[in-house]
Amino acid sequence: MSTEQTPQQTPAADEPNPLERRVDLVVTMANVDAAAKKRLQGMAKTAKLPGFRPGKVPMKLMEQNFGAQARSEALGDEIEKVLNEHLQKEQLRVAGRPRIEPKAVEGDAQPSELSFAAIFEVYPEVTMGDLSALQFKRGTLTVGDEEVQKTIDVLRRQRTRFELDEARAAEDGDRITVDFRGTIDGEAFDGGTAEGFVFMLGAGSMLPDFETASRGLKKGDEKAFDLKFPEEYHAKHLAGKTAQFTVTMHKVEKPVLPEIDAAFARALGVADGDVVKLREEVKGNLEREVKRRIQVNLKGQVLDALLENTPIAVPRALVEQEAQELAERARRDMQSRGMKTGDFKVEAEWFKSEAEHRVKIGLILSEVIKANQLYAKPEDVRAIIEEMAQSYEDPQELIDWYYADPRRLAPVEALAVENKVVDWVVNQAQTTEEAVSFEELMGREPGMGAAPQPAAA
């Protein structure tokens, strides 16, 4: 993918902002006074003051107690009105909230007009580059018996049970329970000792020397060995050092995978236990997932190309707002996981780069959608929901759930629009098909999962 244009970067805070505008405007104080009086009259209908029934407070007392508030609110409304009229006249789209700076008034006399400056950012103009030179690769993969079997094998491993084998010598895939003690120059160190420690042998959760020493041990066996910590080890006080470990095997449990039979099929939701039906359902789900992942990959290429092909400055106000939202989302996520955020502050600044990326792509997509009328139609939304529903035992139940509340359709509508944008960009560019492997597309890694990690991990 090539382009002759370089994306315009959002200016740093100390650099001139090409999107910033400043306008000088005037409000007539007579209008403010009239609006304040009307506001006071409205407040008087429900105002409560000691000694007066609601709605019976004299206007003189209303002025004394609420006059400043009414004038302040009336002035704010008048400033907003004058500013909006100017923005509409000049056809300016404001990004974020304008900053209002009143101008100093000379002398003590009450002015008939109040001058102020409004400083704000405008949305940038989005000009697309030449899309015809872009090149995309659309992955292709046909789901066959081999892919179905690989998926079933993964489902089996997810349901692995372990059987104790008193005479078994530990090998990769076994779940083992050990005691270990490590010393450096005869001194114990933090994290170097554990009792009843359980881990999966061969899963890569422990350092290679530790796993090598554990292989072949049976219940009751003990083995002493040296272990050299990597130079880049996360515990700096151990990095690059050699420790002497003793490991004692207490338990070796061999993995037992479930048979592919009626019980296995029923456990996966096939009520009658029909294994053939299970394979058909797995294949159908795989085909939908393969289609989705290919589309996600293509979408990533398209978004990267749009960013690369569309120079654009981003309003600082929108970036700051997005960064604040990302920080707040991070706080909520941490709290939902039981973490306390009171001991440290999640800073919006941490998310500024991601926020800028999100705002930039949002502005570009918005322009592409508007310029080409790429809006979601009801049938587009319906098609996506029906396809998602095919992986459910009762598809209609999911469909009914979505349409029971229009708010639930919003993310589906957004997905439908994204798909339209991807299709539109791809049609403008050069696209070739490229076969991808099942493992590459699904992103599956070998191994059976991680175990807790002491210092020897």
N, C-alpha and C positions, 0 to 999 in steps of 0.2 A: 504494500500500500504506500503510495507516494503522494506528496502534495507540495506545492510551492509556497504555501502560506504557513506562517507560524502563529499559533494561538496567542492572542494578546493576554497578558497576565493582569490580574487585578493589581492595581497600584498599592504599594506599601503605604502605611498610615502617614508617613512623613513625605510622601510624594504627591504632586498635584493630582487631583482626582478629575479625570475627564468627564465623569458623569455628574459632578456636582454643579448645581445651579444656585444662584442667589438673586432674589427679586426684592425690590423695595416697594412696599405698598402702604396704603393709608386707610384708616378707618375713621368714620365720622362719629364724634363723641355724642352728637345728638341722637344718632341711631342706637348707640350703646345705652344712653340714659333711658330712652323710650323702652328698650328691651328689658332693662333692669327693673323699671317701674312695673311693666307687665308681669315679669317674673315674681316680683314682690307681691303683687295682687294675687297671683296664683298660690303662692306660699301661704298667704294670709288665710286662705280657706281651711287649712288644716293645722296651722301653727299653734303651738301650745306654749304659753307663758304663765308663770304663777299668778293667780288672781283672775285669770281670764279663761272663759270657756273656749274650746277649739273653734276657730273661725271668727272669734270676736275680739281679737287683738287689734288695737288702733294702729293705723298705718304709721303714725309717728314712732311708736314702739317697734313696729316691724322694721322701719328704716334704721333705727338705732341698733337693733339686734341682728338683723339679717341683710342690711343694706350692702355692706362690703362684699358679702358672699354673692349676692344677686348681681352686683356690678362686675365682679370677677368672672362669673359664669357668662354674663351677657357679653363681656369683652372677648372672652374666648370664642363664643359662638360667632361674633361679628368678624373676628380675625379669620376664623375658619371659612366663613361665607365669602369674604373678600378674596382669600387665597384660592378657594375652589373656583370662583368666577374667573380668576386670572389663568388658572391651570386649564380650564375648559376652553377659554379663548385662545390660548397658545397651543392647545392640544399636547400638553405635557403629561406623561405618565410617571407619577411619583413612586419611587421605591423606598419603602419604609416611611417613618413619620418625619415630617419637616421639623426643623429646629427654628424656633421663633426668637428673634432678638429685638426687643423694643429699642427705639432710638431715644436718646436723652432729650428731655424737654428743657428749653432755656427759659429762665425767669420763673416767677411763682404763680403767674396767671394760669387759670385752667385753659388748656388748649382746646380749640374746637375740633382738631384732628389729632390723631395719634399715628405716627409713622413707625413702621417696623420692617425688619428684614426677615425673609423666610429663606432658609438654607436647606436644600434637599438634594437628593440624587434622583436621576431619571433612569428609566429602563434603557438599556443599550439597544442600538439598532443591530439586528442579527442578519448578517449577509452570508448566505451559504456559498461555499466554494464549489468548484466543479466536481460533482460526484461521479461523473462518468469514468474518471481515471482510477477510482477506488477499486480494490480487489478484495473479494471475500471468499472464504472457503466454507461450504456447507457440508457438514459431516454426514456420512451415510453408514447405516448399519442395519443388516437384516437379522431379526431375532429368530434363531433356529433352535434345534434341540440342545445344542451345546450350551447356548446362553441360558436356556431354561434350566438345564442341569446345574450349571454354575450357581444360579440364583437359589435353587433348591438346596444346594450344598451349604450356601451361606445361611439359609434358614435353619438347616440342621445344626450348624455350628452354634447358632444363636441359642439353640435349645440343648446344648451339650450338658450332660450330667456327668458326675465324676464318681468313680468307684474306688474304694480303698483296696490296694493290693499290697499285702504285707511283704511279698517276695520280689516285688518289681524294682528293677533298677531304673532310676529316673531318666526320662528322655524328653525331647522337645514335645510340647503339647500337654505334658502332665502338669497337674497342680500339686505343688510340693509345699510342705511346711517344715521350716528349719529354724534352728537357733544359730546365731553367729556372733562372733566377737572379733573386733579388729583393733589392732594397736599400731602405733608408729613409734619406733625406737622404744618399744616396751610400754608406752603410755596409751591408755584408752583415749578415744576422742568422741566428740558429740556425733551422734548418728551412726556410730560404728558398732553398736551392740543392739541386738533384738532377740526376743524370745517368741516362739510360735509365729514367725513371720511367714506369710503365705504369698506365693507368686506363681505365675505361669512360666514354666521353663521354656525358653526359646521365643518368648514374646518380645524380647528386647527391652524389658522394663528394668533389667539389672545390667551392670557393666559386663562386657564380654568375659573377662577373667572370672567373675563370680559365677556366671552361668556355666562356663566350661568346667569349673571345679565341682559344680553341683551335679553334672551329668554322670550317670552311672552309679550314683550313691543309692543304697537301699536303707530301709528303716534301721536306725541305730548306728549307721556308718558315720564316721567323723573324718574330716580332712582339713589339713593345714595347707595354706597356699599364700603366695604373694600376689598383691593386686596393686597395679600402678594406676593412680587416678590421672585422667587426661589433663593436659596443660590448661585446657579451657574449661575445666570442671566448674560447675556453678558455685560450689562451696570453696571460696578462694583459699581458705586455710588448708585445704587438702589438695588443691590443684598441683599436678606434677609430682606429688609425693607417692612413695611406695609404702603400702600398709601390709601387715601380716594378719591374715584372717584365719579363723578356725570355724568351720561350718559343721553342724550336726544335723543329720536328716532325721526328722520325726515321722513324716507321713508322705507317702507317694500315692497320688490318686490319678488313675488313668482316665482319659476322656472316653465317654461312650456316646456316640451319636445316635439319635433316634432312627429307626428304620423308616423307609419311605413306604408306609402302609396306611391302612384306613384310620388308625389312631392319629397318625401324623397329619393326615389330610383334615380330619375333624378339628385338630388343634389349630389349624390354619383357616378355619371357617367354612370348610366344605362339609355341610351337615351330614350328608349320606356317606362320607368317607371315601368317595370315588377318587382314586389316585389319578385317573385319566383326566377327570374334571379339574383336579388340582393343577395339573400341568397346563391345561388350557387356560385357567385363570391366571397362573403365573405368567404365561406367555402374553396374554392380553395386557396385564399390568405392566409387563416389561416393555411392550411395544409403545404404550402410552408414555412411560417414563423415558424411553429412548427418544421419542419425538420431542418431549419437553426439554430434555437436556441438549439436544441438537439446537433447538430454538434458543435456549438460554445462551449457548455458546455463540451462535450467530448474532444474537442481540448484543453481546459483549463486544464483538468486533465492530458492529454498527455504531455503538455509543462511542467507542474509542475513535473511530473514523470521524464522526461528527465533531468531536472535540478537537481533533487534529486539523480538521478542515474548515473550522469556523472561528476566526479571530473574534474575541469578545471580551470586553471588560465587565467585571461583575460588581454590582452595587455593594459597597461595604456594609450598608445597613442590612441587606438580605443575608450576607454571609454571617454577620454577627447574630442575627436572629436565628439562623439555622444552627449555628454552633451552640447557642443557648439551648435550643430544643434537643440537640444530640446529647448535650451534657445532662439535661434533665432526664432524658431517656436512659442514659447510663446509670444515673442515680437510682431510678426506679427499678432497673434491672438488678442492680446490686442488692437493693433492699429486698427484692422478691427472692433472692438467693440466700437471704438471712444475714447478709453483711451489713455492718453498721457504717454509715457514711458520716457520722458526726465527728469521728476522729480525724478526718481529713476532708479536704474540699475538692470536689470534682470541678476542674476549671474548664470553662468554655473554650479557652485558648487551645487546649489539647486537641480540640475537634475542628480547628479552623481550616486545616487543609482539606479534610473530608467535606466540611460544610461548603467550601468554595467549589469543590468538584460537583457536589450535588446541585448547588444553585446554578452553576454554569450549564450543566447538562439539562437542568429543568428549563432554563430560558431557551436553549436551543430547541429542545423538543417542543416546547410551547409554540415556537415560531413555525416549526415544520408542520405541526398539527393544524395551526390556524391557516397557514398559507395554502395548504393542500386539502383542507376540510377532512382531515383524517379522524373523524369522530366515530365512536362506537354506536352501532345500531343494535336494537333489541335482539335481532337474530344472532349477532356476533356474540353477545353476552350469553344468550341461551345455549349456543353451541359449546362454549367453554364450560359452562356448568354441566351440561349433559355429558361431556367427555369426562370431567372429573367424577361424575356420579357413577360411571361405569365400573369403578373399582370398589363400589359399595355393594353390600349384600342386597340392599333395597335402594336402587338408584333414585326412585321417585321421592323417597324420604329426604334425600339431600336436596333435590331440586325444590321441593316444597319448602324446605327450611330457608333457602336463599330468597325465594320470592315471598315469604311470609313477612319480611321486613325489607323495604327498599334500601335501607342503609347497608345491608349486607351485600348489595350488588356493587357498591362503589369500588372495592378492590378488583372485582372481576371486570368492571368497565375500564378501569385503568389498564389492566392486562390486555384487554381487547384493543385499546388504543395503541399500546406499546407494540403489539403484533402488527398493527397497520403501519406504524412508522417503520418498523424493520422491513416489512415487505416493500414499502415505497422506496426506501433507500436502496435496498438490494436490487430493485428493478432498474434503478438509475445507474448502478455500478456493474462491474464485471464479476460474476460469481461462478465458481467452479465447485464441483462435488469432489469430496475426498473421503475415502473409506477410513473409518476409525475403529480401533479395537474395542471390544466390550469392556476390558479392564480400564482402558484409557478414558472411555466415556463415563463409566460408572464411578470411577475414582476409588475402586476398592483396593485396599492394601492387604497383603497376606498377614497372618498372625491372628491371635485370638483375644487381643485386648491387652490393656495395661494393668499393672498391679501397683499397689502402694510403693513408694520409693523412699527408702532410707538413704543414708549417705552413700551406701554401696550401689545405689541405682544409677 
